[in-house]
């Protein structure tokens, strides 16, 4: 994934080299982040038996937990954050996919066979692709195969999966604020504020996320930012275009503001 931050490059390279060896042997490898806190914003991987030096079988993938469960995972010492990173040979993955998810393979192959070329784009057949079952690699393949392994990774990792995570990894001023764009802050601390256009001002606030774009303004308590998906769900339920679209529209020849 392109949005991950990894600060210990040597540790990451060592894990990659270990994974490459295992993948060459036919294993499907994922990287489990050694947790440093009871994080509710990540899915988790429960490790199974030790299969090699610092390599474990994948026992289970679990969805984002509540705070109590996340603390239990941290205390157990047998759970890792799910990094969403995998390594395997293409032929091994396709073999497993054909075995575990034949309908998915059929839909994808049909979508490609019936695709059309549009300038520099290959447009997959819409109906064929829509018939593809919706499932993640975690549950579609990795939980079902006998060849899935997890390598613990302790490399200063963050997936920057929320505005709070972006605040955490960004340079902060003396008050702990991260200010991006035309933003001023007075008597405010530990805030993340981003403006893509107009002036944005903070006064006497703490632990807020404020993001101002051409499409919308988000104001949220930092502790609640993982719940922003509930706002998106509400927009979708109300049929609001902002749930899926933004004002800036991209085309092969450029973009325009709608």
C-alpha positions in Angstrom: 0.0 0.0 0.0 1.2 3.5 -0.9 0.1 5.3 2.2 2.2 3.5 4.8 4.9 5.1 6.8 7.9 2.9 7.8 10.6 4.5 9.8 13.0 1.5 10.4 13.9 0.7 6.9 16.5 -1.9 7.8 14.0 -3.9 9.8 11.5 -3.7 6.9 14.1 -4.9 4.4 15.0 -7.8 6.7 11.4 -8.9 6.9 11.0 -8.5 3.1 14.1 -10.7 2.5 12.7 -13.3 4.9 9.3 -13.2 3.2 10.8 -13.6 -0.3 12.5 -16.8 0.8 9.2 -18.2 2.1 7.2 -17.0 -0.9 9.7 -18.8 -3.1 8.9 -22.0 -1.2 5.2 -21.6 -2.0 4.1 -19.8 1.2 1.6 -17.0 1.2 3.1 -14.4 3.5 1.6 -11.5 5.3 3.3 -9.0 7.7 1.8 -8.6 11.2 2.7 -5.4 12.9 3.8 -5.8 16.5 1.2 -3.7 18.3 2.3 -0.9 20.6 -1.1 0.1 21.9 -4.7 -1.2 22.1 -5.7 0.2 18.7 -9.3 0.0 17.5 -8.6 1.4 14.1 -6.8 -1.7 12.7 -7.8 -5.3 12.0 -5.8 -7.9 13.7 -4.1 -11.2 12.8 -4.0 -14.0 15.4 -0.9 -16.1 15.0 -0.9 -19.9 15.2 1.9 -22.4 15.6 5.6 -21.5 15.1 6.6 -22.9 11.7 10.1 -21.4 11.4 12.3 -18.9 13.2 10.1 -15.8 13.9 7.4 -17.1 11.4 4.0 -18.3 12.5 1.0 -19.9 10.9 -2.0 -17.6 10.3 -4.7 -18.7 12.7 -7.4 -16.0 12.1 -8.0 -12.5 10.8 -10.3 -10.4 13.0 -12.0 -7.1 12.3 -11.4 -3.9 14.1 -12.2 -4.5 17.8 -13.7 -2.3 20.5 -11.4 -0.9 23.1 -11.8 -3.7 25.6 -11.1 -6.4 23.1 -8.2 -4.5 21.6 -6.6 -4.4 25.1 -7.2 -8.1 25.5 -5.4 -8.7 22.1 -2.5 -6.5 23.3 -2.2 -8.4 26.6 -2.3 -11.8 24.9 0.8 -11.1 22.9 -0.4 -13.4 20.1 -2.1 -10.8 17.9 -0.6 -8.4 15.4 -2.0 -5.4 13.6 -3.1 -6.4 10.0 -0.8 -4.4 7.8 -2.6 -5.4 4.6 0.8 -6.3 3.0 1.3 -9.7 1.4 4.0 -11.5 -0.6 3.5 -14.6 -2.7 4.2 -16.1 -6.1 1.6 -15.2 -8.7 1.1 -18.9 -9.6 0.6 -19.9 -6.0 -2.0 -17.2 -5.4 -3.9 -18.0 -8.5 -3.9 -21.7 -7.6 -5.3 -20.9 -4.1 -7.9 -18.5 -5.6 -9.1 -21.1 -8.1 -9.3 -23.6 -5.2 -11.0 -21.4 -2.6 -12.9 -18.8 -4.7 -13.6 -20.2 -8.2 -16.5 -17.8 -8.8 -14.2 -14.9 -8.2 -11.6 -16.2 -10.7 -14.4 -16.8 -13.3 -15.8 -13.3 -12.9 -12.4 -11.6 -13.2 -11.4 -13.6 -16.3 -14.6 -12.9 -18.0 -14.3 -9.2 -17.2 -10.9 -9.1 -18.8 -11.8 -11.2 -21.8 -14.7 -8.9 -22.5 -12.8 -5.7 -21.7 -12.5 -2.8 -24.2 -9.6 -0.5 -24.8 -10.3 3.2 -24.5 -7.3 5.4 -25.3 -4.8 4.5 -22.6 -7.4 2.7 -20.5 -8.5 -0.9 -20.4 -12.2 -0.9 -19.4 -13.2 -4.1 -17.7 -16.6 -5.5 -18.6 -18.9 -3.9 -16.0 -21.5 -6.7 -15.7 -18.9 -9.4 -15.5 -16.9 -7.6 -12.9 -20.0 -6.8 -10.9 -20.7 -10.5 -10.6 -17.4 -11.0 -8.8 -18.0 -11.9 -5.1 -17.0 -9.1 -2.7 -14.4 -10.4 -0.3 -11.0 -9.5 1.0 -7.8 -11.6 0.4 -7.8 -12.1 4.2 -11.0 -14.1 4.3 -11.2 -15.3 0.7 -7.8 -17.0 0.7 -5.5 -16.4 3.6 -7.8 -17.9 6.3 -8.6 -20.9 4.2 -5.2 -22.0 2.8 -2.8 -24.2 4.7 0.2 -22.2 3.4 -0.5 -18.8 5.0 2.2 -17.5 7.4 2.7 -14.3 9.2 6.0 -12.5 9.8 6.0 -10.2 12.9 7.2 -6.7 11.8 8.5 -4.1 14.2 9.6 -1.2 11.9 7.9 2.0 13.1 4.8 1.3 10.9 1.7 3.4 10.5 -0.9 3.0 7.7 -1.9 6.7 8.0 -5.5 5.4 8.0 -7.1 8.4 9.6 -6.6 12.1 10.1 -5.5 11.3 13.7 -2.8 9.0 12.3 -1.6 11.8 10.0 -1.5 14.2 12.9 0.6 11.7 14.9 3.3 11.3 12.2 3.5 14.9 11.0 5.8 17.6 12.4 4.0 19.5 15.2 4.4 23.0 16.5 5.2 23.8 20.1 1.5 23.4 21.0 1.3 20.0 19.3 -0.7 21.3 16.4 -0.3 20.3 12.8 -1.4 23.1 10.5 -1.6 22.6 6.8 -2.6 25.3 4.3 -3.9 28.8 5.2 -4.4 28.1 8.9 -3.8 30.1 12.1 -4.3 28.8 15.7 -4.5 30.8 18.9 -4.6 29.1 22.4 -5.2 25.8 20.7 -3.3 22.5 21.2 -3.0 19.0 19.8 -5.1 19.8 16.8 -4.9 18.8 13.1 -6.2 21.5 10.8 -6.0 21.5 7.0 -7.4 24.0 4.6 -7.2 23.5 0.8 -8.4 26.9 -0.1 -9.7 29.6 2.3 -8.5 30.8 5.7 -9.1 28.5 8.6 -8.8 29.7 12.2 -8.7 27.8 15.5 -9.3 29.5 18.8 -9.2 27.9 22.3 -9.7 24.3 21.2 -8.0 21.0 21.9 -7.7 17.6 20.3 -9.7 18.5 17.2 -9.5 17.4 13.6 -10.6 20.2 11.2 -10.4 19.7 7.4 -11.8 22.2 4.9 -12.0 21.3 1.2 -14.0 22.5 -1.7 -16.5 19.7 -1.1 -17.1 19.8 2.6 -15.8 20.7 6.1 -15.1 18.1 8.7 -14.9 19.0 12.4 -14.4 16.1 14.8 -12.9 15.2 18.1 -9.6 13.4 17.5 -10.8 10.5 19.7 -13.9 10.0 17.5 -12.2 10.2 14.0 -12.5 6.5 13.4 -16.3 7.0 13.3 -16.2 9.3 10.3 -17.4 6.3 8.3 -20.8 6.8 10.0 -21.1 10.2 8.4 -20.3 8.6 5.0 -23.0 6.0 5.7 -25.5 8.8 6.5 -24.6 10.7 3.3 -25.2 7.5 1.3 -28.5 6.8 3.0 -29.7 10.3 2.2 -28.5 10.0 -1.5 -26.0 12.8 -1.1 -23.5 13.0 -4.0 -20.7 13.9 -1.6 -20.6 10.3 -0.4 -19.0 9.2 -3.7 -18.1 12.2 -5.8 -16.1 15.4 -5.4 -16.3 18.7 -7.2 -13.0 18.3 -9.1 -13.7 15.9 -12.0 -10.8 14.1 -13.7 -10.7 13.2 -17.4 -8.0 11.8 -19.7 -7.3 15.4 -21.0 -7.2 17.0 -17.5 -9.7 18.1 -14.8 -12.3 20.7 -14.1 -14.3 22.0 -11.1 -18.0 21.0 -11.4 
